[in-house]
Amino acid sequence: MRKIFLGFIVYVLAELALLIVIGQNIGVLSTLLLIIATSVLGVYVMKNKGMNSVQNVKNTLARGEAPGSALVDTLLTFSGGMLLALPGFMTDLIGLLLLLPFSRKMFQPVVYYWMRKKMKKGQFIIVQR
């Protein structure tokens, strides 16, 4: 619990420092408008690309195929949109990396590893109907 708390404090301080530096370089109003624009973009991405990804998972299941890669793609797309919607430039950068197809491929093995680990511990269960 201490590691999580310490990590959160370090993240908040780094994000605040980055906001101050960017605000000094491009101006306070420009910084605020940029934060608002990325938040609106994040909500748009979560709504539209997220729904397209969910439909892709449904189509994969309808064809009788395993939805593994489509499910991971949906998770990463939704996470990227959510991170873009949060205020801050570090979250925007990570969210953008999760949304771009070529960089999303870097995160897919991490998600597969996390899912396998959860399945082995019995914390992640797939129910087939």
Secondary structure in CASP SS format (residue, H / E / C, confidence):
PFRMAT SS
TARGET T0000
AUTHOR 0000-0000-0000
METHOD secondary structure of the structure
MODEL  1
M C 1.00
R H 1.00
K H 1.00
I H 1.00
F H 1.00
L H 1.00
G H 1.00
F H 1.00
I H 1.00
V H 1.00
Y H 1.00
V H 1.00
L H 1.00
A H 1.00
E H 1.00
L H 1.00
A H 1.00
L H 1.00
L H 1.00
I H 1.00
V H 1.00
I H 1.00
G H 1.00
Q H 1.00
N H 1.00
I H 1.00
G C 1.00
V H 1.00
L H 1.00
S H 1.00
T H 1.00
L H 1.00
L H 1.00
L H 1.00
I H 1.00
I H 1.00
A H 1.00
T H 1.00
S H 1.00
V H 1.00
L H 1.00
G H 1.00
V H 1.00
Y H 1.00
V H 1.00
M H 1.00
K H 1.00
N H 1.00
K H 1.00
G H 1.00
M H 1.00
N H 1.00
S H 1.00
V H 1.00
Q H 1.00
N H 1.00
V H 1.00
K H 1.00
N H 1.00
T H 1.00
L H 1.00
A H 1.00
R C 1.00
G C 1.00
E C 1.00
A C 1.00
P C 1.00
G H 1.00
S H 1.00
A H 1.00
L H 1.00
V H 1.00
D H 1.00
T H 1.00
L H 1.00
L H 1.00
T H 1.00
F H 1.00
S H 1.00
G H 1.00
G H 1.00
M H 1.00
L H 1.00
L H 1.00
A H 1.00
L C 1.00
P C 1.00
G C 1.00
F H 1.00
M H 1.00
T H 1.00
D H 1.00
L H 1.00
I H 1.00
G H 1.00
L H 1.00
L H 1.00
L H 1.00
L H 1.00
L C 1.00
P H 1.00
F H 1.00
S H 1.00
R H 1.00
K H 1.00
M H 1.00
F H 1.00
Q H 1.00
P H 1.00
V H 1.00
V H 1.00
Y H 1.00
Y H 1.00
W H 1.00
M H 1.00
R H 1.00
K H 1.00
K H 1.00
M H 1.00
K H 1.00
K H 1.00
G C 1.00
Q C 1.00
F C 1.00
I C 1.00
I C 1.00
V C 1.00
Q C 1.00
R C 1.00
END
